[in-house]
Amino acid sequence: MKKIILTGLILLTGWFVAAQESADVNQLFDKNYIVNAMDRAVKWQLANPKHEPRDWTNGAFFAGVYAAWETTRSAEIYQAMMDMGNGAGWTPYRRWYHADDIAICQTYIDLYCHEKRPEMIQPLIDTLAKFISQPYPVRGIEVIKWWWCDALFMAPPVLVKLGLTTGNSEYLKKNDEYYKECYDLLYNKDEHLFARDLNYVIKDAATDRYEANGKKIFWSRGNGWVMGGLTRLLKELPADYPERPFYLQLYKEMAAKIASIQQPDGLWRASLLDPYSYPGGEVSGSGFFCYALAWGINSGLLDRAIYLPVVEKAWVGLNGCLNEEGRVGWVQPIGADPRKDFNADSWEVYGTGAYLLAGSEVIKL
């Protein structure tokens, strides 16, 4: 009899713990929780700046800040974006030819749509005129405009947003041209993932790069940023835009692949096809994957029954990387390939941006 009672108590205790954990997880999807978590993350990151405001890192961060404002309608967050733009003179960063240095202009254009001040987009228009008319300035080598996969988050949303905002379709046509150049160079049609840059697709066996398990290297952050950029493109492009089916097909191919390689903790590793060689989940890739897949569900482009469990696991995993202060950890440092030198205390502004973008779509589920 005692054994039966003891067994019953053990089972009851296990059920209680599981139920308590389930309740805690359910809280992560409560709208008030998401709003408060996003607000906390924005405020912590604004209080802990790390880079020049127009740097590519902040291009990703402020994309998330704008999404946080759309979600919370916080006057404080809106003013922080206006202060950033006014302080920068609404100019791109230093390099007119580099996609990274116009990433911040996504936020300029979004704010321009509210403020209607021409000076908020004129420096970008002047920069793009030079960018379109001149080749990429590398001596002795003909280089395509966007030769690394991260560029597909940095620049395409800028060209598309600006084209639709100003009514100048030339920006959309140029985006299609440059995007397909990068696609032809870096997209692996077998794996449905992007190589980071030309160095990862060279055919010479002596220079080919592979992971410890023999798989090719596909960087989580690079592919996360491609997915994030695709989401931001598809949100903007009209349903009847001639090239929209190209972007939609690419988005769906990558979404299926990404969902298939999610890890048990809900996150993705720095190197997508060799998760066991890397430490815990990497937030700057995982955040963008969560954002992209959640948006696909909300837009009716992805099957809810298939992708909702993926997004739910990802959001739970991401919130395990958010501390009480609002700092987002487990973010790989700046680099151009998968790295292992990061942990719960590793943060970067683009990791916060990815978290905020994810929250802005998860809250709509």
RODO-2510 file (C-alpha; in nm, 4 decimals, decimal comma):
residues 365
     n   res          X          Y          Z
     1     m     0,0000     0,0000     0,0000
     2     k     0,2800     0,2391     0,0919
     3     k     0,4495     0,1640    -0,2392
     4     i     0,1304     0,2461    -0,4294
     5     i     0,0860     0,5754    -0,2401
     6     l     0,4512     0,6692    -0,2941
     7     t     0,4285     0,5903    -0,6643
     8     g     0,1133     0,7997    -0,6859
     9     l     0,2840     1,0920    -0,5115
    10     i     0,5818     1,0713    -0,7490
    11     l     0,3525     1,0701    -1,0513
    12     l     0,1466     1,3561    -0,9083
    13     t     0,4594     1,5591    -0,8343
    14     g     0,5872     1,5012    -1,1886
    15     w     0,2527     1,6082    -1,3300
    16     f     0,2526     1,9222    -1,1121
    17     v     0,6030     2,0233    -1,2255
    18     a     0,5131     1,9613    -1,5908
    19     a     0,1923     2,1631    -1,5517
    20     q     0,3836     2,4474    -1,3848
    21     e     0,6424     2,4511    -1,6632
    22     s     0,3615     2,4496    -1,9201
    23     a     0,2006     2,7492    -1,7476
    24     d     0,5337     2,9339    -1,7544
    25     v     0,5704     2,8601    -2,1253
    26     n     0,2147     2,9751    -2,1951
    27     q     0,2976     3,3065    -2,0308
    28     l     0,5573     3,3710    -2,3012
    29     f     0,2738     3,3967    -2,5554
    30     d     0,0622     3,6357    -2,3504
    31     k     0,0357     3,9690    -2,5324
    32     n     0,1196     4,1708    -2,2223
    33     y     0,4306     3,9615    -2,1654
    34     i     0,5485     4,0117    -2,5248
    35     v     0,4890     4,3880    -2,5164
    36     n     0,6734     4,4209    -2,1853
    37     a     0,9606     4,1989    -2,2989
    38     m     1,0061     4,3938    -2,6215
    39     d     0,9920     4,7257    -2,4361
    40     r     1,2505     4,6008    -2,1868
    41     a     1,4832     4,4796    -2,4637
    42     v     1,4602     4,8092    -2,6556
    43     k     1,5316     5,0188    -2,3486
    44     w     1,8253     4,8053    -2,2361
    45     q     1,9845     4,8164    -2,5789
    46     l     1,9315     5,1913    -2,6249
    47     a     2,0958     5,2419    -2,2844
    48     n     2,3913     5,0261    -2,3933
    49     p     2,4947     5,1487    -2,7407
    50     k     2,7887     4,9780    -2,9056
    51     h     2,8387     5,1140    -3,2579
    52     e     2,8037     5,4233    -3,4729
    53     p     2,4269     5,4684    -3,5240
    54     r     2,4473     5,4164    -3,9034
    55     d     2,6556     5,0987    -3,8810
    56     w     2,5049     4,7813    -4,0306
    57     t     2,4642     4,6397    -3,6822
    58     n     2,2249     4,9194    -3,5998
    59     g     2,0521     4,8752    -3,9336
    60     a     1,9293     4,5412    -3,8006
    61     f     1,8673     4,6754    -3,4503
    62     f     1,6558     4,9714    -3,5581
    63     a     1,4543     4,7520    -3,7937
    64     g     1,3590     4,5708    -3,4740
    65     v     1,3030     4,8968    -3,2870
    66     y     1,0573     5,0122    -3,5528
    67     a     0,8763     4,6776    -3,5270
    68     a     0,8670     4,7246    -3,1495
    69     w     0,7118     5,0667    -3,1950
    70     e     0,4496     4,9237    -3,4304
    71     t     0,3716     4,6660    -3,1610
    72     t     0,3757     4,8889    -2,8520
    73     r     0,3040     5,2368    -2,9968
    74     s     0,5452     5,3712    -2,7371
    75     a     0,6093     5,7440    -2,7847
    76     e     0,9465     5,6956    -2,6160
    77     i     1,0546     5,4363    -2,8719
    78     y     0,9380     5,6519    -3,1629
    79     q     1,1304     5,9500    -3,0282
    80     a     1,4449     5,7379    -2,9907
    81     m     1,4299     5,6552    -3,3619
    82     m     1,3727     6,0190    -3,4549
    83     d     1,6645     6,1256    -3,2350
    84     m     1,8861     5,8701    -3,4071
    85     g     1,7871     5,9888    -3,7545
    86     n     1,8150     6,3573    -3,6731
    87     g     2,1521     6,3018    -3,5094
    88     a     2,2792     6,1204    -3,8205
    89     g     2,1368     6,3825    -4,0565
    90     w     1,9353     6,1014    -4,2205
    91     t     2,2463     5,9977    -4,4115
    92     p     2,3697     5,6483    -4,4973
    93     y     2,7049     5,5446    -4,3510
    94     r     3,0440     5,5960    -4,5163
    95     r     3,0530     5,3596    -4,8167
    96     w     2,8177     5,4488    -5,1026
    97     y     2,8873     5,1152    -5,2729
    98     h     2,8306     4,8830    -4,9769
    99     a     2,4933     4,7270    -4,8858
   100     d     2,5820     4,7330    -4,5151
   101     d     2,5986     5,1111    -4,5116
   102     i     2,2431     5,1690    -4,6311
   103     a     2,0768     4,9156    -4,3984
   104     i     1,9877     5,1918    -4,1504
   105     c     1,7863     5,3592    -4,4261
   106     q     1,5105     5,1005    -4,3868
   107     t     1,4193     5,2842    -4,0683
   108     y     1,4590     5,6258    -4,2316
   109     i     1,2051     5,5312    -4,4992
   110     d     0,9611     5,3860    -4,2469
   111     l     0,9756     5,7073    -4,0448
   112     y     0,9502     5,9209    -4,3580
   113     c     0,6158     5,7577    -4,4321
   114     h     0,4880     5,9191    -4,1098
   115     e     0,6804     6,2466    -4,1107
   116     k     0,6873     6,3247    -4,4876
   117     r     1,0078     6,5274    -4,4554
   118     p     1,2069     6,5062    -4,7829
   119     e     1,5409     6,5430    -4,6050
   120     m     1,4797     6,2053    -4,4416
   121     i     1,5278     6,0175    -4,7719
   122     q     1,7120     6,2585    -5,0041
   123     p     2,0639     6,1553    -4,8917
   124     l     1,9681     5,7929    -4,9645
   125     i     1,8353     5,8862    -5,3093
   126     d     2,1642     6,0643    -5,3848
   127     t     2,3679     5,7666    -5,2623
   128     l     2,1697     5,5138    -5,4665
   129     a     2,2113     5,7241    -5,7803
   130     k     2,5861     5,6779    -5,7457
   131     f     2,5527     5,3125    -5,6471
   132     i     2,3429     5,2243    -5,9506
   133     s     2,5532     5,4185    -6,1996
   134     q     2,8978     5,2953    -6,0946
   135     p     3,0548     4,9484    -6,0615
   136     y     3,1632     4,8056    -5,7292
   137     p     3,5070     4,9657    -5,6765
   138     v     3,7463     4,6728    -5,6591
   139     r     4,0570     4,7167    -5,8719
   140     g     4,1104     4,4618    -6,1452
   141     i     3,8114     4,2462    -6,0529
   142     e     3,4534     4,2674    -6,1738
   143     v     3,2403     4,2204    -5,8649
   144     i     2,8630     4,1919    -5,8446
   145     k     2,6910     4,4466    -5,6207
   146     w     2,5857     4,2019    -5,3477
   147     w     2,8461     3,9270    -5,3209
   148     w     2,7758     3,8103    -4,9632
   149     c     2,4442     3,6684    -4,8426
   150     d     2,3952     3,9094    -4,5483
   151     a     2,3603     4,1855    -4,8072
   152     l     2,0170     4,0445    -4,8924
   153     f     1,8883     4,1788    -4,5614
   154     m     2,0796     4,5054    -4,5759
   155     a     1,9891     4,6457    -4,9157
   156     p     1,6864     4,4863    -5,0889
   157     p     1,4281     4,6149    -4,8373
   158     v     1,5777     4,9624    -4,8821
   159     l     1,5412     4,9605    -5,2606
   160     v     1,1918     4,8126    -5,2516
   161     k     1,0659     5,0417    -4,9754
   162     l     1,2101     5,3466    -5,1505
   163     g     1,0740     5,2441    -5,4898
   164     l     0,7220     5,1977    -5,3558
   165     t     0,7384     5,5108    -5,1403
   166     t     0,8574     5,7383    -5,4214
   167     g     0,6808     5,5614    -5,7074
   168     n     1,0142     5,5043    -5,8849
   169     s     1,0013     5,1491    -6,0209
   170     e     1,3681     5,1660    -6,1244
   171     y     1,4668     5,0824    -5,7671
   172     l     1,2578     4,7639    -5,7765
   173     k     1,4049     4,6593    -6,1114
   174     k     1,7599     4,7123    -5,9874
   175     n     1,6828     4,5157    -5,6731
   176     d     1,5632     4,2232    -5,8874
   177     e     1,8819     4,2402    -6,0954
   178     y     2,1242     4,2538    -5,8038
   179     y     1,9316     4,0011    -5,5965
   180     k     1,9356     3,7402    -5,8725
   181     e     2,3093     3,7898    -5,9230
   182     c     2,3635     3,7008    -5,5580
   183     y     2,1158     3,4127    -5,5791
   184     d     2,2948     3,2650    -5,8814
   185     l     2,6294     3,2912    -5,7054
   186     l     2,5480     3,1705    -5,3539
   187     y     2,2219     2,9757    -5,3383
   188     n     2,2597     2,5992    -5,3079
   189     k     1,9599     2,4466    -5,4846
   190     d     2,0142     2,1066    -5,3201
   191     e     2,0338     2,2311    -4,9631
   192     h     1,8048     2,5347    -5,0101
   193     l     2,0508     2,7497    -4,8179
   194     f     2,2901     3,0323    -4,9034
   195     a     2,6672     3,0122    -4,8795
   196     r     2,8053     3,3121    -4,6969
   197     d     3,0125     3,4413    -4,9912
   198     l     3,2270     3,3386    -5,2881
   199     n     3,4887     3,1803    -5,0608
   200     y     3,2385     2,9062    -4,9726
   201     v     3,1471     2,8061    -5,3277
   202     i     3,4896     2,7783    -5,4897
   203     k     3,5149     2,4439    -5,6669
   204     d     3,8845     2,3873    -5,5987
   205     a     3,8949     2,0959    -5,3531
   206     a     4,1938     2,2478    -5,1767
   207     t     3,9903     2,5518    -5,0783
   208     d     3,6451     2,4017    -5,0280
   209     r     3,5249     2,4415    -4,6719
   210     y     3,3470     2,1713    -4,4739
   211     e     3,2395     2,1144    -4,1163
   212     a     3,3729     1,8385    -3,8909
   213     n     3,0897     1,6084    -3,9960
   214     g     3,1736     1,6539    -4,3654
   215     k     2,8797     1,8835    -4,4401
   216     k     2,9182     2,2100    -4,6256
   217     i     2,9222     2,5252    -4,4163
   218     f     2,5982     2,7207    -4,4094
   219     w     2,6021     3,0036    -4,1577
   220     s     2,2976     3,0471    -3,9374
   221     r     2,3174     3,4262    -3,9151
   222     g     2,3767     3,4696    -4,2866
   223     n     2,0769     3,2549    -4,3752
   224     g     1,8716     3,4115    -4,0973
   225     w     1,9352     3,7512    -4,2475
   226     v     1,8394     3,6246    -4,5928
   227     m     1,5100     3,4973    -4,4502
   228     g     1,4550     3,8214    -4,2617
   229     g     1,5229     4,0219    -4,5753
   230     l     1,2884     3,8049    -4,7820
   231     t     1,0155     3,8619    -4,5251
   232     r     1,0652     4,2363    -4,5422
   233     l     1,0554     4,2240    -4,9232
   234     l     0,7403     4,0143    -4,9437
   235     k     0,5670     4,2411    -4,6909
   236     e     0,6214     4,5306    -4,9310
   237     l     0,5879     4,3874    -5,2822
   238     p     0,2404     4,4116    -5,4383
   239     a     0,0636     4,0817    -5,5054
   240     d     0,0788     4,1421    -5,8804
   241     y     0,4466     4,2397    -5,8946
   242     p     0,5989     4,0305    -6,1793
   243     e     0,8981     3,9036    -5,9795
   244     r     0,7123     3,8327    -5,6568
   245     p     0,6748     3,4580    -5,7407
   246     f     1,0560     3,4286    -5,7528
   247     y     1,0928     3,5673    -5,4010
   248     l     0,7973     3,3670    -5,2709
   249     q     0,9333     3,0390    -5,4072
   250     l     1,2725     3,1081    -5,2513
   251     y     1,1097     3,1975    -4,9203
   252     k     0,9063     2,8744    -4,9112
   253     e     1,2040     2,6563    -5,0060
   254     m     1,4168     2,8059    -4,7303
   255     a     1,1348     2,7951    -4,4755
   256     a     1,0917     2,4200    -4,5258
   257     k     1,4653     2,3605    -4,4892
   258     i     1,5003     2,5791    -4,1825
   259     a     1,2069     2,4101    -4,0089
   260     s     1,3619     2,0694    -4,0743
   261     i     1,6895     2,1511    -3,8977
   262     q     1,5573     2,3209    -3,5845
   263     q     1,7204     2,1827    -3,2699
   264     p     1,5327     2,0415    -2,9673
   265     d     1,5757     2,3638    -2,7666
   266     g     1,3933     2,5550    -3,0417
   267     l     1,7014     2,7376    -3,1688
   268     w     1,9453     2,6899    -3,4547
   269     r     2,3210     2,6492    -3,4216
   270     a     2,5806     2,8840    -3,5693
   271     s     2,6507     2,6287    -3,8429
   272     l     2,3218     2,4901    -3,9652
   273     l     2,4251     2,1452    -4,0862
   274     d     2,6682     2,0558    -3,8066
   275     p     2,4853     2,1525    -3,4859
   276     y     2,6843     1,9194    -3,2610
   277     s     3,0105     2,1029    -3,3231
   278     y     2,8782     2,4299    -3,1793
   279     p     2,7601     2,5566    -2,8395
   280     g     2,4013     2,6545    -2,7572
   281     g     2,1522     2,8164    -2,9911
   282     e     2,2622     3,1320    -3,1738
   283     v     2,0120     3,4159    -3,1373
   284     s     2,0966     3,6439    -3,4301
   285     g     2,0144     3,3641    -3,6729
   286     s     1,7357     3,2039    -3,4686
   287     g     1,5583     3,5352    -3,4098
   288     f     1,5325     3,6052    -3,7804
   289     f     1,4133     3,2508    -3,8518
   290     c     1,1423     3,2877    -3,5869
   291     y     1,0405     3,6249    -3,7338
   292     a     1,0265     3,4953    -4,0905
   293     l     0,8311     3,1790    -4,0111
   294     a     0,5849     3,3569    -3,7805
   295     w     0,5198     3,6155    -4,0506
   296     g     0,4593     3,3370    -4,3013
   297     i     0,1927     3,1864    -4,0763
   298     n     0,0316     3,5240    -4,0115
   299     s     0,0274     3,5992    -4,3848
   300     g    -0,1258     3,2654    -4,4790
   301     l     0,1818     3,1647    -4,6801
   302     l     0,2911     2,8789    -4,4539
   303     d     0,0829     2,5878    -4,3245
   304     r    -0,0045     2,6713    -3,9652
   305     a    -0,0219     2,3069    -3,8608
   306     i     0,3349     2,2466    -3,9781
   307     y     0,5065     2,5715    -3,8841
   308     l     0,3319     2,6885    -3,5663
   309     p     0,5080     2,4277    -3,3469
   310     v     0,8406     2,5401    -3,4965
   311     v     0,7699     2,9051    -3,4170
   312     e     0,6447     2,8257    -3,0667
   313     k     0,9593     2,6301    -2,9845
   314     a     1,1749     2,9076    -3,1294
   315     w     1,0025     3,1792    -2,9252
   316     v     1,0412     2,9767    -2,6054
   317     g     1,4093     2,9261    -2,6864
   318     l     1,4652     3,2945    -2,7620
   319     n     1,3107     3,4009    -2,4347
   320     g     1,5489     3,1716    -2,2530
   321     c     1,8198     3,4038    -2,3868
   322     l     1,6556     3,7239    -2,2530
   323     n     1,7584     3,8208    -1,9011
   324     e     1,5616     4,0223    -1,6458
   325     e     1,7300     4,3476    -1,7484
   326     g     1,6276     4,3065    -2,1110
   327     r     1,9655     4,1979    -2,2459
   328     v     1,9555     3,9383    -2,5228
   329     g     2,2407     3,6883    -2,4907
   330     w     2,3767     3,3939    -2,6888
   331     v     2,4602     3,6205    -2,9840
   332     q     2,7591     3,5340    -3,2000
   333     p     3,0116     3,8201    -3,2262
   334     i     3,0740     4,0084    -3,5486
   335     g     3,2357     3,7869    -3,8111
   336     a     3,1884     3,6265    -4,1501
   337     d     3,1483     3,2607    -4,0559
   338     p     3,0128     3,0335    -3,7811
   339     r     3,1924     3,0837    -3,4503
   340     k     3,1974     2,9091    -3,1155
   341     d     3,3179     3,1918    -2,8885
   342     f     2,9852     3,3057    -2,7455
   343     n     2,7614     3,2226    -2,4498
   344     a     2,4745     3,3539    -2,2384
   345     d     2,6648     3,6764    -2,1708
   346     s     2,7448     3,7479    -2,5374
   347     w     2,5290     4,0227    -2,6804
   348     e     2,5189     4,2413    -2,9892
   349     v     2,2695     4,4994    -3,1073
   350     y     2,1652     4,2925    -3,4084
   351     g     2,0682     4,0068    -3,1760
   352     t     1,8287     4,2426    -3,0009
   353     g     1,6932     4,3528    -3,3391
   354     a     1,6252     3,9915    -3,4352
   355     y     1,4476     3,9260    -3,1044
   356     l     1,2279     4,2341    -3,1487
   357     l     1,1318     4,1402    -3,5039
   358     a     1,0393     3,7915    -3,3857
   359     g     0,8234     3,9314    -3,1064
   360     s     0,6443     4,1638    -3,3466
   361     e     0,5107     3,8629    -3,5403
   362     v     0,4700     3,6097    -3,2564
   363     i     0,2317     3,8475    -3,0800
   364     k    -0,0014     3,8272    -3,3832
   365     l    -0,0293     3,4485    -3,3658
***
